[in-house]
C-alpha cells in the first residue's frame, strides 16, 4: 500500500511540474523538439522495451514509451503532449487507428477470432486434434508440423502468424509443447520465410523500397539477395536444430519443462485461457476445420492478387508486388466467414444462435492483441515524429565511406537496432535501401549490403516487443506477449551473433579482392550455428520426452 501511495504521489508531482511548465513556458510548444534527429529520439522505444522486459507488463510499458515520446516532441508542454499523443496527424493514436491499412489489420484480427471460435464451437478443432494425435506421434513431429505449415503459408507474415497458430494449437497442446515455443516457431517461420519468398507481400515491400530513378530492377535485386540473407536462412536452421536436437535454453527451457509436466503457460498471465476449452461434438469431422482453413488461405491469396490488378491483366508476380495485404486479408476473411456459416448450417453442426454467439466471443479473444497493436503503432508514430529515422540514416551515411569493408556487418547491426526500436521491418527497408544504393550504385557489394539490411531488419523485428509481427505471433500461439518476447530473445541473439560472423567474413573477402568466394559465408555460418547448438546441448542437456 505504501508503494502504491508513493507511486501516486510521484505521478501527481510529475503532472504538477508539467502543468507548471505548460503555464509558465508557453513558447516551447511551437518550437522544434530539441530531441529531433538526435540519439534521444530513440528514447521512447528504449523506455517501452526496457520496462516491458523488466516488469513483464506490456500495456503500461508501451504507455510509458508513448508518454515519453509525447513529452519530447512537445518540449515538455503538457497541452501539446496530449494533442500529439492522440491527434497528431502523422503519429497520434486516433490517426493511427483511422488509417485504412491499420484498421484493415484489426478487422482481419477480429474476423480470425470469430473463425477460431466457430471452429472450436463446431467441434472442428477437437476433431482435428484427435486426427492429428493419431498421425503425429511425438513432440518433435508436432513442432516440425507447425514449421512446415508456416513455410507453406509464405504470402504474408500476419496471415502466417494467425493461421498457423489457429490450426496447429490443438496439436501442440496434445503433445505438451509450451505456448511460448509454439509462438517462437510461428514467429520464426513468418517474416524469415516471407523475406526469402519471391511471391510475398515482403518481396513487394523490398521492391518498392528501391528508388524509381535509380534505374535498378527492384525485383531482380530482391532475388539476388536471397543467398546472402543470412538471418532468414539461419533462423530456419536454428528452428530445425533446437527441434531435432531437443535442446532449449534460457527462459524457453523453463517453459518447455513445465509444459512436459502439464503446464503450457508457466506464468500467471494467461490472456486466452477462457477461450481454450475444446468442444467435443459427436458428428464433428476433421473437414470442419480443414475446409474453412483451406478456403481462408485460397480466398486471401486470390483477394491479394485481385487488389494488385491480376484480373485486369497484370502478371501473377506483378499483382503480388502491387497488392494491398490489408484489403486482401479482410476480403478473404469475409468470404471465409460466409462460407463457414453456410457449410456449418448444411452440416447441421452449429445452430444459428451458436453462430451469432461466436461473434462477440471472437472479438473478446482478440482484445489483447488489438490493444497492444494500437499502442505499438502509436509508439512507432512518436518515434518517427522525433526523427529517429533521420538520425539513423545520417549515422549510416556518415560511416559508409570510412568503413566499406565492414559495411555489411555495420548495416546488419544498424538495421537490427532500428527495427528493434521502431518495431517495423518495412520502415527500415525504406530508410536504408536508398542509402545503400547511393553508396554502391551497382555490383555484388550493393546486393550483399541490401541483403544485410533485409537480414538486420527481420532480426530486429523478430525480437522487438513492439513489432506487429511479434504481437501477431503471440496472438496466434495464445501466449502472453512478454513471455513470447523473453523466451525467443536468446534464440534470436544466437542467430544474430552467427550472422555477424558471416557478414564480417564477407567484408574481409571483399576487402582482399576475393568477392567471388562470398557465397562461402552461408555454409560456414550453418556449420558454426550447428556447432553452437551442440555446445549448448552439452552444457544444458537435452529434453526428456
N, C-alpha and C positions, 0 to 999 in steps of 0.2 A: 504494500500500500504506500509506503514511504517513497519507493522508487517511482511509482506512478505519479504521486504528488509532485516530486521533484521534476519529472519529465514534463508535467503540465505547466509548472512554473517556468521552466526553461522555454517552452513553446510560447507562453504568454510574453516572456521577456523579449524573445526574438521578434514577435509580432509588434510589440511596442516600439522597438528600435526601428523596424521597417516603416512603421507608421510615422515615426518622427522624421525619418529621412525623407519620406514622401511629402510631408508637410513643409519641412524647412529647406529642402533642396529640390524644388520642383524642376529646376533647369536640367537635371540629369536625365529626365525622362526622354528628352528629344535628342540626346547625343548618341553617337555610335557607341555600341558596347565596348568598354575598354578591353574586354577579353576576346574581341573579334579576331579570328585567324591567328590566335596565339595558342600556346600549349594549354592554356586554361579553357579553351573551347572543348577540350576532351574531358573536362572535369565532371559534367553531369553523368555521362555513361560510366565513368570510373566510380563515382559515388554509388550509382544504382547497382552496378555489378558487384562492387566490393561489399555493400550491405547485404545483397542477396546471398552471396557466398558465406558471409559471416553469420547472419541472423537466420538464414534458411526461410525467410519470409519475403515473397516476391512482390506482393502488392505495395506495401509501404516502401520497399526499396526503390521500386520504379517511381513511385510518387515523390520520394526524396530527390531522385535524379531530375525529375521534371521541374520541381520547385527550384532546384539549384540552377537549372538552365534558364528558367524564367527570371530569376534574380540577376544572373549575369547579363542576360540580354537587356534587361530594363535598367541596368546600373543601380540595382537595389531600390528601385522605385516600386512601392507595393501596388499602386494602381495599375501601372503599366505591366507589372509582372502578371497580375490576374488576367488582364486583357490579352497578354501574349500567350499564356498557357491555354486559354480557351478559344480566343477569337483571332489570333494572328493568322493571316490568310495562307502563309507558307508553312506553318508548323503547328498551329493551335489544334487542340483536340477536336473542337467542333468541325473545323475544316478537314481534318484528317478523316473523321467519321463521315463527312459529307462527300468525300472523294468516291467517285463511282467504282474505281478499281478496288479500293479497300472495302467498300460496302458489299461488293460482289463476293469477296472472300468470306465476309461474315455471314452473308446469306447462304453460301455454299456450306459453311460450317454447320449452320442450323439445319439445313436440308440433310446433311450427312448424319447429324444427331438423330433426326426423325427416322431416317432409314435404318440406323442401327437399332433404334427402339422397336421398329417394325419387325426387323429380322429376329430380334430376341422374343418379342411377344408372339410371333407366329410359330416359334419353335425351331426356326431355321438354324440359329446359332448352335443350339443344343444338338440338333441332328447332324450338323457339320462336324461338331466336336466329337460326337460318337464315331462318325465315319472316319475322321482323321486319326482317332486313337487306335483304330484297327490297322491303319496303313502306316502311320508314323509311330514307331515303337520307342524311340529314345528322345532324351532331351536334345542331343546333337541333331537328330533328324528334324525336330521341331524348329530349332534355330536356323538350320540350313533352309527349311521350307520358307521361313519368313524372309530370309535373304534372297532366295530365288524369286519369290513374288515381287520383292522390292526392285530387283534388277529388271524384271519383265515390265513393270509399270514405270517406264523411263521418260514419259512425255512431260511430266510436271512434278515438282517436288511436293507441293501442297497436296495434290491429288494422291501422290505416292504415300505420304505420311498417314493420311486419314484412312485411305482404303486398305492398306496393308494391315494397319492396326485393327480395323474393324473385322477383317476376315480371319486373321490369324490369332487373335487374342484367346479365343476358346481353346485353340490347340496348345499354345504355350502355357496356358493356365493348367491344363490337364497334365502336362509334363513338368510342372513346377519350375518354370522359367520366370524369374522375377520381372516385375513390371519395368524396373529400371533397365534390365538387359534387353527386354523387348523394345523399349523406346530407343535404346542405343542402336540396335540392329536396324530399326526403321530409319533413324536419322542417318546412319552410315550408308544406307542404300537409297537415299533420297537425292540430295544435292550432289554427292560424289558420282552417282550414276548419271544424273541429268547433265552434268558438266562435260561428260565424255560421250554423250549420245548425240549424234548429228541431228536427229529429229526430236527436238525437245524445246520447251519454252526457254531454257537456259541458252541453247545454241542461238536462238533468236536474239536474246539479250546481248550476248557477246558480239554477234554480227552487227547489231545496231550501234554498239559502242565504238566501232571503227569509224573515224571521221569520213564523211562522204567525199570530202575534197582531197583525200589522201591518195586516191587512185588505187587503193588496195581492196581486193575482194575479201570482204569480212568472213564469208562462209568458208572460203578456201583456207584462210588463215586459221580459223577455228579447227578445221580438220587436221592441219599440220601440228597444232598444239597438243593433240591428244597423247602422243607418246611421251611428251615432256611434262604432262600434268601429273607430277609425282604424287601429290597428296591424294587425289581422287583414286588412283590405282592402288596406292599403298593402303588406303583405308579399307578397300575391299580385301586386300591380302591380310590385313590385321584382323578383320572380322572372321575370315576363314581360319586364321591361325588360332585365335583365342577359342574358337568353337571346336575345332578338330583336336587341338592340344589340351582342351579342357582346362585352360588356365585363365583365371581372372585375378585382378589385383586392385589395390586401393579400395575405396568405398564399395565398388561393384562386387568385390569378393564377399563382403558382409551381406549384401542384398541377395546374392546367389546362395550362400549358405543358409540364410533364413528361408529362402524360397524352397529349397530342398527339404527343409524342416516343416514347411507348410505355410509360412508367412510370405506372401508375394510382395508385400509393400515395405516391410521393415519399420518404417517410421509411422508416427501418429497420423500425419497428413494423408488422407485417402479421399481425394475430392470426388471420385467417381464411384465410391463403394455402394452408394444407394442404387446405382443402375447396373450392378454387376450380376444379379441373380439371373441365371438362365432358366427359361420357362420350358418345361418338357410338355410336348403335345403328342398325342397318340398317332395322329395322321401326318405329323411333320415329316418332311423329306429333305435330304441334303440339297435338292434343287431349289428349295425355298430360300436358301441363302445364295447358292452359286448363280442362279439365273438372274436375280436382281443385281448382283455384283458385276456379272458379265455385261448386262445392259448398261450399268453405270459406266464401266470402262469404255465400252464402244461408243455410247452416246456422247461422252465427254470428248473423246478423240474426234468424232465427227463434228461436234459443235465447235471445237477449236479450229479445225481446218475450214469450217464454214465461215467463222469470223475472219479468217485470213484470206478469203476470196477463192477457195478451192472450186466452188461450184460456179464461179464466174470466169473460170478459165486459168487460174493460177496453178502452177505445179504443186505437188504434194509438199515438197521441201519448202518452196516459197510461201505456201499457205501457212506452214508451221512458223516460218520466220517472221511473218507479219500477223500472227494470231493474237487474240486477246484472251489470255488464260482465264481471267476473272469472268468474262462473259461466257466463255465456253463451259466452264465448270458449273455456272448457275443454270445454263440451258440444259446441260447433261443431267444435273441433279433433278431438275423439274421433270424431265422426260422419265427418269428412273422412278420417281415417286408416283407418277401417274401409272406407269407400267406395273409397279409393285401393288398398287391399290387394286387394279383390275385383276391381276394374277391371283392375289390372295382372295379376292371375292369369288373368283371362279373356282379356286381350290377349296373354298369354304374352310380355311384355316384361321380366318380372322373376321370378326364382325365389324360392321360399320362403326359401332361405338368404340370398339377396341382400337380401330384405326385412328379415330379422332383423339383418343386419349394419348396416342403416341406423339402427337404434335407438340403439346406443352412439355411432355417428358423429354423429347429430343432437344427442345430449346433449353430446358433446365440443365441438361447434361453438358451443354456447350458454354454455359455462362463463364466458367473459369477461363478457358482459352480466349473467349471474346474480351473479357476484362483485361487479360494480360496483353493481348494483341493491341487493344486500344491504347493502353498506356505505353507500350513499346513503340508504337508509331508516333505518339506524341513526343516521347523522349528523343527519338530519331529526328523529329522536326526541330526540337530545341537545339540539338547538336548541330544541325545544318544551319540554323539561324545564326549560330555563333561562329560560323565559318571554319568548322573543323576540316572540311574537305579542302579548303584553300590552304590551310596550314600544312596538311599532309602533302598536297600536291607540290607546294613550294619546297618542302623538305626533300622530296624525291628528286625534283628537277635540279635543285642546288647541288646534290651529291652525285648526280648521274655521271657527269663528265669526269669527276675526280676518281671514281671507283668503278670503272666499267667492268673490270674483271670480276668484281664481287657483286655486280648489279643483279643477277638472277636471285642470289641469296637475299640481298637487301630488299628487292621488290617483294619477294615472298614474305619477309618479315613485316614490311610496311603494310602490305595488303591484308595480312592476317590481323594486325593490330587495328587497322581502320575498320575492317569488317566486324571485329570483336567489339569495338567501341560503338559503332553505329548500328550493328545488327542487320546489315544488308550487304549481300554479295554484289547485287546488280549495281548499287550505287558505287561500290568500289571499282567495278569494271569501268563504269562511265568516267571515273576520275583518272584512273591510272593508265588505261589503254592508250588514250590520246598522247599522254606524256611519253610512254614507251615508244610509240611510233614516231614522235618528234625526235627522240634521241637516236633511234635506229630505224630509219625510213624503210629498210628492207633487209633481206638476208636472214640467215639462220638465227643470228643473235636477237633479231626482233621476235621471231617465233618463240624462242626459248624464254625471252623476257615476258612476253604476253602469257605464255604458259605458266610461268612462276607467279604472275599476277592473278591468274584464274585459280591456281592452286592455293595461294595465300588467302584469297577472298573466301573460298569454300572452307578453308581451315578455320578462319576467324568466325565465319558464320556458323560453323558446325558447333562451336563450343560457347558461343555468346548467349547469355541468359535472355537478352532482349531480341534475339533473332527470331523472325516469324517462323522460319523452318524448324528451329529448335522447339518453339512453342507448339507447333503442329505435331511434332514427333511426340511430345508429352501428351497431347490430346489423343493422338492415335493409339498410344500404348496405355492410356488411362493411368498415367503415372504423375505424381506430384512434380511440378515443374522443376523446383530446386533439386529434388532427388535426381532427376534426369541429368541436369547440368553437372552436378558434383560427381556423379558416378562415371560419366563419359569423359570428363575433363582429362584424367590421367592417360586414357587411351589416345585422345587427340594429341596431347603433348608428346607422347612417344613417337607417333607417326610424324608429327611436325619436326621433331629433332632429327629423325632419319632423313626427312625431306631437305633439311638444311645441309646435311652432309652431301646429299645428291646435287643440290644446286651449287654448293661450293666446288664440288668436283667438276661440274660443267663449266663453271667460271675459270677454273685452273686450266682446263683443256682449251678453252677459248683463248686464254692469255698466252699459252705456249704454241698456239697455231695448230692444235690438234682437234679442231672443231668437228672433223669428220667422225670422231670417236665419242661424241656427246651422247650417243644412244646408249653407251655402256652404263650411264648413271642409273637407269631404271633397274636392270638386273642386279647391279651392285646393291642398290637400296633394298630390293626384295630379299636378297640373301642376308643383309645386315638386319632387317626387321625380324626375319625368322630366327636369327641367332639371338636377338634381344629377347624374343618370346621364350626361347629355350632357357636362357639365363634366368628370366623371371620365374619360369616354372620350377627351375632347380632351387630357387630361393624360397618360393611360396608353396610349392607342391601343386598337384592337380586336383580338380574337383572329384569328390567321391560320389558317384551316381549309381 
